[in-house]
């Protein structure tokens, strides 16, 4: 198991969308895109978000996989 924290600055993500680097923005009309970016900048600009990421690994016995019985994890 791994557990770690990361931080993301909202301004970096807003810039990503402002620059239309995401495919979801490519077909968006300019006026709507501008309103969304303005709203994001107003409400989230300057903020830093901290995320806790937890990674876990689960393994099963090969026999359980073959029989589709995934209720018996092998630890």
C-alpha positions in Angstrom: 0.0 0.0 0.0 1.2 3.5 -0.8 -0.3 6.7 0.6 0.9 10.1 -0.5 -0.3 13.7 -0.9 -0.1 15.9 -4.0 -1.0 19.5 -4.5 -2.5 21.1 -7.6 -2.9 24.8 -8.3 -6.2 25.7 -9.8 -4.6 28.3 -11.9 -2.6 25.7 -13.8 -5.7 23.7 -14.6 -7.7 26.8 -15.6 -4.9 27.8 -18.0 -5.0 24.3 -19.5 -8.7 24.8 -20.3 -8.2 28.4 -21.3 -5.6 27.4 -23.8 -8.0 24.7 -25.1 -5.6 21.9 -24.6 -8.4 19.6 -23.6 -10.5 18.0 -26.4 -13.7 18.8 -24.5 -13.1 22.5 -25.2 -12.4 22.3 -29.0 -16.0 22.5 -30.2 -17.2 24.9 -27.5 -18.3 28.3 -28.8 -16.0 31.1 -27.8 -18.6 33.0 -25.8 -19.5 30.0 -23.6 -15.9 29.0 -23.2 -15.0 32.5 -22.1 -17.9 32.6 -19.5 -16.8 29.2 -18.1 -13.1 30.3 -17.8 -14.2 33.6 -16.2 -16.3 31.7 -13.6 -13.5 29.2 -12.9 -11.0 32.0 -12.5 -13.4 34.0 -10.1 -14.3 31.0 -7.9 -11.1 28.9 -7.9 -8.3 31.2 -9.1 -5.4 31.3 -6.7 -6.5 28.2 -4.7 -4.4 25.2 -4.1 -6.0 21.8 -3.6 -4.4 18.9 -1.7 -5.2 15.4 -2.6 -4.6 12.2 -0.7 -3.8 9.3 -3.0 -3.9 5.8 -1.8 -2.7 2.9 -3.9 -3.5 -0.7 -3.0 -2.7 -3.9 -4.7 -5.0 -7.0 -4.6 -4.0 -10.5 -5.8 -6.0 -13.6 -6.3 -5.0 -17.3 -6.6 -5.0 -18.4 -10.2 -7.6 -21.1 -9.3 -10.0 -18.4 -8.2 -9.5 -16.5 -11.4 -10.1 -19.6 -13.6 -13.3 -20.4 -11.7 -14.4 -16.8 -11.6 -14.5 -17.0 -7.8 -13.0 -13.6 -7.0 -14.4 -13.7 -3.5 -11.3 -15.4 -2.1 -8.4 -12.9 -2.4 -4.9 -14.2 -1.9 -2.9 -11.9 0.4 
